[in-house]
Amino acid sequence: MQTTKPRTQRKKLFQAPAHIRYKQFSAPLSSDLKKKHGTNAVPVKVGDTVRIMRGDRRGFEGKVNKVSRSKYRIFAEGVTRTKVDGSTIQIPIHPSKAMIINLEVGDKWRRKVLERKGIMPPKREVPSPVAVAAEKRKAAKAEKDRATPKKTKEKARKPRRKKKAEPAPTKEKVKKTRRTAKAKAKPRRRKATEAAVEKGEE
């Protein structure tokens, strides 16, 4: 079970058994060694030549002559400092801050590990179910097209369309509206008024 508590993480780190501590010493390989052995990282061992990639001694190269499993540190030749009293001591380096440029392959167990890692096939990418279904549909369609040969259709000539005869012009019927009715009624009123005026004059 993973935990996010710092004190629990430190407890697991410093109370880890030997087989887990061994994995914590893993360091990246150089590009040439990656191509040769087919792996990206290997635990550092005494006899390997490493190059420091971080810190004040960046770029220094040396042969590993000591590995401290209790403190999770490695020591390389030439990576030293001078104390006040004049004596020199080796500087501890964390394995993750170094890169292996030369491997010690004298150990048979190391050779077996490298062979096993190199033989392991790369991880395959699992395609999505949507892509798989689309490929199946495409393959089925291609098989169906192969089974049924395409028929060459002859282009049939289209018959000429006859021109429609234009209809004879017809008189438009005038619709009766209220306006026309009122217009007809007006002269009647005028006649009535004229008759009344004539009677008055008489």
MODELLER restraints for C-alpha pairs under 7 A, 6 or more apart:
rsr = mdl.restraints
at = mdl.atoms
rsr.add(forms.Gaussian(group=physical.xy_distance, feature=features.Distance(at['CA:21:A'], at['CA:69:A']), mean=6.75, stdev=0.5))
rsr.add(forms.Gaussian(group=physical.xy_distance, feature=features.Distance(at['CA:22:A'], at['CA:43:A']), mean=6.76, stdev=0.5))
rsr.add(forms.Gaussian(group=physical.xy_distance, feature=features.Distance(at['CA:23:A'], at['CA:43:A']), mean=6.31, stdev=0.5))
rsr.add(forms.Gaussian(group=physical.xy_distance, feature=features.Distance(at['CA:25:A'], at['CA:43:A']), mean=4.89, stdev=0.5))
rsr.add(forms.Gaussian(group=physical.xy_distance, feature=features.Distance(at['CA:25:A'], at['CA:44:A']), mean=5.80, stdev=0.5))
rsr.add(forms.Gaussian(group=physical.xy_distance, feature=features.Distance(at['CA:25:A'], at['CA:95:A']), mean=5.46, stdev=0.5))
rsr.add(forms.Gaussian(group=physical.xy_distance, feature=features.Distance(at['CA:26:A'], at['CA:41:A']), mean=6.11, stdev=0.5))
rsr.add(forms.Gaussian(group=physical.xy_distance, feature=features.Distance(at['CA:26:A'], at['CA:42:A']), mean=5.07, stdev=0.5))
rsr.add(forms.Gaussian(group=physical.xy_distance, feature=features.Distance(at['CA:26:A'], at['CA:43:A']), mean=3.65, stdev=0.5))
rsr.add(forms.Gaussian(group=physical.xy_distance, feature=features.Distance(at['CA:26:A'], at['CA:44:A']), mean=5.98, stdev=0.5))
rsr.add(forms.Gaussian(group=physical.xy_distance, feature=features.Distance(at['CA:26:A'], at['CA:95:A']), mean=6.51, stdev=0.5))
rsr.add(forms.Gaussian(group=physical.xy_distance, feature=features.Distance(at['CA:26:A'], at['CA:96:A']), mean=6.87, stdev=0.5))
rsr.add(forms.Gaussian(group=physical.xy_distance, feature=features.Distance(at['CA:27:A'], at['CA:41:A']), mean=5.36, stdev=0.5))
rsr.add(forms.Gaussian(group=physical.xy_distance, feature=features.Distance(at['CA:27:A'], at['CA:42:A']), mean=5.69, stdev=0.5))
rsr.add(forms.Gaussian(group=physical.xy_distance, feature=features.Distance(at['CA:27:A'], at['CA:43:A']), mean=5.81, stdev=0.5))
rsr.add(forms.Gaussian(group=physical.xy_distance, feature=features.Distance(at['CA:27:A'], at['CA:44:A']), mean=6.28, stdev=0.5))
rsr.add(forms.Gaussian(group=physical.xy_distance, feature=features.Distance(at['CA:27:A'], at['CA:95:A']), mean=5.65, stdev=0.5))
rsr.add(forms.Gaussian(group=physical.xy_distance, feature=features.Distance(at['CA:27:A'], at['CA:96:A']), mean=5.31, stdev=0.5))
rsr.add(forms.Gaussian(group=physical.xy_distance, feature=features.Distance(at['CA:27:A'], at['CA:98:A']), mean=6.41, stdev=0.5))
rsr.add(forms.Gaussian(group=physical.xy_distance, feature=features.Distance(at['CA:27:A'], at['CA:99:A']), mean=5.94, stdev=0.5))
rsr.add(forms.Gaussian(group=physical.xy_distance, feature=features.Distance(at['CA:27:A'], at['CA:100:A']), mean=6.71, stdev=0.5))
rsr.add(forms.Gaussian(group=physical.xy_distance, feature=features.Distance(at['CA:28:A'], at['CA:40:A']), mean=5.83, stdev=0.5))
rsr.add(forms.Gaussian(group=physical.xy_distance, feature=features.Distance(at['CA:28:A'], at['CA:41:A']), mean=4.22, stdev=0.5))
rsr.add(forms.Gaussian(group=physical.xy_distance, feature=features.Distance(at['CA:28:A'], at['CA:42:A']), mean=6.61, stdev=0.5))
rsr.add(forms.Gaussian(group=physical.xy_distance, feature=features.Distance(at['CA:28:A'], at['CA:99:A']), mean=5.23, stdev=0.5))
rsr.add(forms.Gaussian(group=physical.xy_distance, feature=features.Distance(at['CA:28:A'], at['CA:100:A']), mean=6.28, stdev=0.5))
rsr.add(forms.Gaussian(group=physical.xy_distance, feature=features.Distance(at['CA:29:A'], at['CA:40:A']), mean=5.74, stdev=0.5))
rsr.add(forms.Gaussian(group=physical.xy_distance, feature=features.Distance(at['CA:29:A'], at['CA:41:A']), mean=5.38, stdev=0.5))
rsr.add(forms.Gaussian(group=physical.xy_distance, feature=features.Distance(at['CA:29:A'], at['CA:99:A']), mean=5.72, stdev=0.5))
rsr.add(forms.Gaussian(group=physical.xy_distance, feature=features.Distance(at['CA:29:A'], at['CA:100:A']), mean=4.89, stdev=0.5))
rsr.add(forms.Gaussian(group=physical.xy_distance, feature=features.Distance(at['CA:29:A'], at['CA:101:A']), mean=6.44, stdev=0.5))
rsr.add(forms.Gaussian(group=physical.xy_distance, feature=features.Distance(at['CA:30:A'], at['CA:99:A']), mean=6.54, stdev=0.5))
rsr.add(forms.Gaussian(group=physical.xy_distance, feature=features.Distance(at['CA:30:A'], at['CA:100:A']), mean=6.11, stdev=0.5))
rsr.add(forms.Gaussian(group=physical.xy_distance, feature=features.Distance(at['CA:30:A'], at['CA:101:A']), mean=5.42, stdev=0.5))
rsr.add(forms.Gaussian(group=physical.xy_distance, feature=features.Distance(at['CA:34:A'], at['CA:40:A']), mean=5.58, stdev=0.5))
rsr.add(forms.Gaussian(group=physical.xy_distance, feature=features.Distance(at['CA:37:A'], at['CA:114:A']), mean=6.36, stdev=0.5))
rsr.add(forms.Gaussian(group=physical.xy_distance, feature=features.Distance(at['CA:37:A'], at['CA:118:A']), mean=5.42, stdev=0.5))
rsr.add(forms.Gaussian(group=physical.xy_distance, feature=features.Distance(at['CA:38:A'], at['CA:117:A']), mean=6.75, stdev=0.5))
rsr.add(forms.Gaussian(group=physical.xy_distance, feature=features.Distance(at['CA:38:A'], at['CA:118:A']), mean=4.52, stdev=0.5))
rsr.add(forms.Gaussian(group=physical.xy_distance, feature=features.Distance(at['CA:39:A'], at['CA:117:A']), mean=6.20, stdev=0.5))
rsr.add(forms.Gaussian(group=physical.xy_distance, feature=features.Distance(at['CA:39:A'], at['CA:118:A']), mean=6.27, stdev=0.5))
rsr.add(forms.Gaussian(group=physical.xy_distance, feature=features.Distance(at['CA:46:A'], at['CA:64:A']), mean=5.16, stdev=0.5))
rsr.add(forms.Gaussian(group=physical.xy_distance, feature=features.Distance(at['CA:46:A'], at['CA:65:A']), mean=5.40, stdev=0.5))
rsr.add(forms.Gaussian(group=physical.xy_distance, feature=features.Distance(at['CA:46:A'], at['CA:66:A']), mean=6.09, stdev=0.5))
rsr.add(forms.Gaussian(group=physical.xy_distance, feature=features.Distance(at['CA:46:A'], at['CA:67:A']), mean=6.71, stdev=0.5))
rsr.add(forms.Gaussian(group=physical.xy_distance, feature=features.Distance(at['CA:47:A'], at['CA:63:A']), mean=6.04, stdev=0.5))
rsr.add(forms.Gaussian(group=physical.xy_distance, feature=features.Distance(at['CA:47:A'], at['CA:64:A']), mean=5.43, stdev=0.5))
rsr.add(forms.Gaussian(group=physical.xy_distance, feature=features.Distance(at['CA:47:A'], at['CA:65:A']), mean=6.41, stdev=0.5))
rsr.add(forms.Gaussian(group=physical.xy_distance, feature=features.Distance(at['CA:47:A'], at['CA:104:A']), mean=5.57, stdev=0.5))
rsr.add(forms.Gaussian(group=physical.xy_distance, feature=features.Distance(at['CA:48:A'], at['CA:63:A']), mean=5.77, stdev=0.5))
rsr.add(forms.Gaussian(group=physical.xy_distance, feature=features.Distance(at['CA:48:A'], at['CA:64:A']), mean=5.60, stdev=0.5))
rsr.add(forms.Gaussian(group=physical.xy_distance, feature=features.Distance(at['CA:48:A'], at['CA:100:A']), mean=6.86, stdev=0.5))
rsr.add(forms.Gaussian(group=physical.xy_distance, feature=features.Distance(at['CA:48:A'], at['CA:102:A']), mean=5.75, stdev=0.5))
rsr.add(forms.Gaussian(group=physical.xy_distance, feature=features.Distance(at['CA:48:A'], at['CA:103:A']), mean=4.96, stdev=0.5))
rsr.add(forms.Gaussian(group=physical.xy_distance, feature=features.Distance(at['CA:48:A'], at['CA:104:A']), mean=5.22, stdev=0.5))
rsr.add(forms.Gaussian(group=physical.xy_distance, feature=features.Distance(at['CA:49:A'], at['CA:62:A']), mean=5.57, stdev=0.5))
rsr.add(forms.Gaussian(group=physical.xy_distance, feature=features.Distance(at['CA:49:A'], at['CA:63:A']), mean=4.28, stdev=0.5))
rsr.add(forms.Gaussian(group=physical.xy_distance, feature=features.Distance(at['CA:49:A'], at['CA:64:A']), mean=6.08, stdev=0.5))
rsr.add(forms.Gaussian(group=physical.xy_distance, feature=features.Distance(at['CA:49:A'], at['CA:100:A']), mean=5.97, stdev=0.5))
rsr.add(forms.Gaussian(group=physical.xy_distance, feature=features.Distance(at['CA:49:A'], at['CA:101:A']), mean=5.78, stdev=0.5))
rsr.add(forms.Gaussian(group=physical.xy_distance, feature=features.Distance(at['CA:49:A'], at['CA:102:A']), mean=4.96, stdev=0.5))
rsr.add(forms.Gaussian(group=physical.xy_distance, feature=features.Distance(at['CA:49:A'], at['CA:103:A']), mean=6.70, stdev=0.5))
rsr.add(forms.Gaussian(group=physical.xy_distance, feature=features.Distance(at['CA:50:A'], at['CA:61:A']), mean=5.67, stdev=0.5))
rsr.add(forms.Gaussian(group=physical.xy_distance, feature=features.Distance(at['CA:50:A'], at['CA:62:A']), mean=5.76, stdev=0.5))
rsr.add(forms.Gaussian(group=physical.xy_distance, feature=features.Distance(at['CA:50:A'], at['CA:63:A']), mean=6.33, stdev=0.5))
rsr.add(forms.Gaussian(group=physical.xy_distance, feature=features.Distance(at['CA:50:A'], at['CA:98:A']), mean=6.07, stdev=0.5))
rsr.add(forms.Gaussian(group=physical.xy_distance, feature=features.Distance(at['CA:50:A'], at['CA:99:A']), mean=5.37, stdev=0.5))
rsr.add(forms.Gaussian(group=physical.xy_distance, feature=features.Distance(at['CA:50:A'], at['CA:100:A']), mean=4.43, stdev=0.5))
rsr.add(forms.Gaussian(group=physical.xy_distance, feature=features.Distance(at['CA:50:A'], at['CA:101:A']), mean=5.55, stdev=0.5))
rsr.add(forms.Gaussian(group=physical.xy_distance, feature=features.Distance(at['CA:51:A'], at['CA:59:A']), mean=6.06, stdev=0.5))
rsr.add(forms.Gaussian(group=physical.xy_distance, feature=features.Distance(at['CA:51:A'], at['CA:60:A']), mean=5.67, stdev=0.5))
rsr.add(forms.Gaussian(group=physical.xy_distance, feature=features.Distance(at['CA:51:A'], at['CA:61:A']), mean=4.38, stdev=0.5))
rsr.add(forms.Gaussian(group=physical.xy_distance, feature=features.Distance(at['CA:51:A'], at['CA:62:A']), mean=6.75, stdev=0.5))
rsr.add(forms.Gaussian(group=physical.xy_distance, feature=features.Distance(at['CA:51:A'], at['CA:98:A']), mean=5.50, stdev=0.5))
rsr.add(forms.Gaussian(group=physical.xy_distance, feature=features.Distance(at['CA:51:A'], at['CA:99:A']), mean=5.19, stdev=0.5))
rsr.add(forms.Gaussian(group=physical.xy_distance, feature=features.Distance(at['CA:51:A'], at['CA:100:A']), mean=6.43, stdev=0.5))
rsr.add(forms.Gaussian(group=physical.xy_distance, feature=features.Distance(at['CA:51:A'], at['CA:101:A']), mean=6.78, stdev=0.5))
rsr.add(forms.Gaussian(group=physical.xy_distance, feature=features.Distance(at['CA:52:A'], at['CA:58:A']), mean=5.07, stdev=0.5))
rsr.add(forms.Gaussian(group=physical.xy_distance, feature=features.Distance(at['CA:52:A'], at['CA:59:A']), mean=5.39, stdev=0.5))
rsr.add(forms.Gaussian(group=physical.xy_distance, feature=features.Distance(at['CA:52:A'], at['CA:60:A']), mean=5.50, stdev=0.5))
rsr.add(forms.Gaussian(group=physical.xy_distance, feature=features.Distance(at['CA:52:A'], at['CA:61:A']), mean=6.48, stdev=0.5))
rsr.add(forms.Gaussian(group=physical.xy_distance, feature=features.Distance(at['CA:52:A'], at['CA:97:A']), mean=6.19, stdev=0.5))
rsr.add(forms.Gaussian(group=physical.xy_distance, feature=features.Distance(at['CA:52:A'], at['CA:98:A']), mean=4.48, stdev=0.5))
rsr.add(forms.Gaussian(group=physical.xy_distance, feature=features.Distance(at['CA:52:A'], at['CA:99:A']), mean=6.48, stdev=0.5))
rsr.add(forms.Gaussian(group=physical.xy_distance, feature=features.Distance(at['CA:53:A'], at['CA:59:A']), mean=6.11, stdev=0.5))
rsr.add(forms.Gaussian(group=physical.xy_distance, feature=features.Distance(at['CA:53:A'], at['CA:97:A']), mean=5.57, stdev=0.5))
rsr.add(forms.Gaussian(group=physical.xy_distance, feature=features.Distance(at['CA:53:A'], at['CA:98:A']), mean=5.41, stdev=0.5))
rsr.add(forms.Gaussian(group=physical.xy_distance, feature=features.Distance(at['CA:53:A'], at['CA:99:A']), mean=6.81, stdev=0.5))
rsr.add(forms.Gaussian(group=physical.xy_distance, feature=features.Distance(at['CA:54:A'], at['CA:97:A']), mean=5.58, stdev=0.5))
rsr.add(forms.Gaussian(group=physical.xy_distance, feature=features.Distance(at['CA:62:A'], at['CA:76:A']), mean=5.22, stdev=0.5))
rsr.add(forms.Gaussian(group=physical.xy_distance, feature=features.Distance(at['CA:62:A'], at['CA:77:A']), mean=4.95, stdev=0.5))
rsr.add(forms.Gaussian(group=physical.xy_distance, feature=features.Distance(at['CA:62:A'], at['CA:78:A']), mean=6.11, stdev=0.5))
rsr.add(forms.Gaussian(group=physical.xy_distance, feature=features.Distance(at['CA:63:A'], at['CA:76:A']), mean=5.22, stdev=0.5))
rsr.add(forms.Gaussian(group=physical.xy_distance, feature=features.Distance(at['CA:63:A'], at['CA:77:A']), mean=5.39, stdev=0.5))
rsr.add(forms.Gaussian(group=physical.xy_distance, feature=features.Distance(at['CA:64:A'], at['CA:74:A']), mean=6.99, stdev=0.5))
rsr.add(forms.Gaussian(group=physical.xy_distance, feature=features.Distance(at['CA:64:A'], at['CA:75:A']), mean=5.71, stdev=0.5))
rsr.add(forms.Gaussian(group=physical.xy_distance, feature=features.Distance(at['CA:64:A'], at['CA:76:A']), mean=4.21, stdev=0.5))
rsr.add(forms.Gaussian(group=physical.xy_distance, feature=features.Distance(at['CA:64:A'], at['CA:77:A']), mean=6.37, stdev=0.5))
rsr.add(forms.Gaussian(group=physical.xy_distance, feature=features.Distance(at['CA:65:A'], at['CA:75:A']), mean=6.11, stdev=0.5))
rsr.add(forms.Gaussian(group=physical.xy_distance, feature=features.Distance(at['CA:65:A'], at['CA:76:A']), mean=5.75, stdev=0.5))
rsr.add(forms.Gaussian(group=physical.xy_distance, feature=features.Distance(at['CA:65:A'], at['CA:77:A']), mean=6.65, stdev=0.5))
rsr.add(forms.Gaussian(group=physical.xy_distance, feature=features.Distance(at['CA:66:A'], at['CA:74:A']), mean=5.94, stdev=0.5))
rsr.add(forms.Gaussian(group=physical.xy_distance, feature=features.Distance(at['CA:66:A'], at['CA:75:A']), mean=5.14, stdev=0.5))
rsr.add(forms.Gaussian(group=physical.xy_distance, feature=features.Distance(at['CA:67:A'], at['CA:73:A']), mean=6.28, stdev=0.5))
rsr.add(forms.Gaussian(group=physical.xy_distance, feature=features.Distance(at['CA:67:A'], at['CA:74:A']), mean=4.53, stdev=0.5))
rsr.add(forms.Gaussian(group=physical.xy_distance, feature=features.Distance(at['CA:67:A'], at['CA:75:A']), mean=6.34, stdev=0.5))
rsr.add(forms.Gaussian(group=physical.xy_distance, feature=features.Distance(at['CA:68:A'], at['CA:74:A']), mean=6.01, stdev=0.5))
rsr.add(forms.Gaussian(group=physical.xy_distance, feature=features.Distance(at['CA:72:A'], at['CA:94:A']), mean=6.65, stdev=0.5))
rsr.add(forms.Gaussian(group=physical.xy_distance, feature=features.Distance(at['CA:73:A'], at['CA:92:A']), mean=5.62, stdev=0.5))
rsr.add(forms.Gaussian(group=physical.xy_distance, feature=features.Distance(at['CA:73:A'], at['CA:93:A']), mean=5.32, stdev=0.5))
rsr.add(forms.Gaussian(group=physical.xy_distance, feature=features.Distance(at['CA:73:A'], at['CA:94:A']), mean=4.86, stdev=0.5))
rsr.add(forms.Gaussian(group=physical.xy_distance, feature=features.Distance(at['CA:73:A'], at['CA:95:A']), mean=6.47, stdev=0.5))
rsr.add(forms.Gaussian(group=physical.xy_distance, feature=features.Distance(at['CA:74:A'], at['CA:92:A']), mean=5.74, stdev=0.5))
rsr.add(forms.Gaussian(group=physical.xy_distance, feature=features.Distance(at['CA:74:A'], at['CA:93:A']), mean=5.23, stdev=0.5))
rsr.add(forms.Gaussian(group=physical.xy_distance, feature=features.Distance(at['CA:74:A'], at['CA:94:A']), mean=6.27, stdev=0.5))
rsr.add(forms.Gaussian(group=physical.xy_distance, feature=features.Distance(at['CA:74:A'], at['CA:95:A']), mean=6.44, stdev=0.5))
rsr.add(forms.Gaussian(group=physical.xy_distance, feature=features.Distance(at['CA:75:A'], at['CA:90:A']), mean=6.49, stdev=0.5))
rsr.add(forms.Gaussian(group=physical.xy_distance, feature=features.Distance(at['CA:75:A'], at['CA:91:A']), mean=6.53, stdev=0.5))
rsr.add(forms.Gaussian(group=physical.xy_distance, feature=features.Distance(at['CA:75:A'], at['CA:92:A']), mean=5.35, stdev=0.5))
rsr.add(forms.Gaussian(group=physical.xy_distance, feature=features.Distance(at['CA:75:A'], at['CA:93:A']), mean=6.22, stdev=0.5))
rsr.add(forms.Gaussian(group=physical.xy_distance, feature=features.Distance(at['CA:79:A'], at['CA:90:A']), mean=5.93, stdev=0.5))
rsr.add(forms.Gaussian(group=physical.xy_distance, feature=features.Distance(at['CA:79:A'], at['CA:91:A']), mean=5.94, stdev=0.5))
rsr.add(forms.Gaussian(group=physical.xy_distance, feature=features.Distance(at['CA:80:A'], at['CA:88:A']), mean=6.39, stdev=0.5))
rsr.add(forms.Gaussian(group=physical.xy_distance, feature=features.Distance(at['CA:80:A'], at['CA:89:A']), mean=5.42, stdev=0.5))
rsr.add(forms.Gaussian(group=physical.xy_distance, feature=features.Distance(at['CA:80:A'], at['CA:90:A']), mean=4.19, stdev=0.5))
rsr.add(forms.Gaussian(group=physical.xy_distance, feature=features.Distance(at['CA:80:A'], at['CA:91:A']), mean=5.27, stdev=0.5))
rsr.add(forms.Gaussian(group=physical.xy_distance, feature=features.Distance(at['CA:81:A'], at['CA:88:A']), mean=5.50, stdev=0.5))
rsr.add(forms.Gaussian(group=physical.xy_distance, feature=features.Distance(at['CA:81:A'], at['CA:89:A']), mean=5.65, stdev=0.5))
rsr.add(forms.Gaussian(group=physical.xy_distance, feature=features.Distance(at['CA:81:A'], at['CA:90:A']), mean=6.45, stdev=0.5))
rsr.add(forms.Gaussian(group=physical.xy_distance, feature=features.Distance(at['CA:81:A'], at['CA:91:A']), mean=6.78, stdev=0.5))
rsr.add(forms.Gaussian(group=physical.xy_distance, feature=features.Distance(at['CA:82:A'], at['CA:88:A']), mean=4.35, stdev=0.5))
rsr.add(forms.Gaussian(group=physical.xy_distance, feature=features.Distance(at['CA:82:A'], at['CA:89:A']), mean=6.51, stdev=0.5))
rsr.add(forms.Gaussian(group=physical.xy_distance, feature=features.Distance(at['CA:105:A'], at['CA:111:A']), mean=5.94, stdev=0.5))
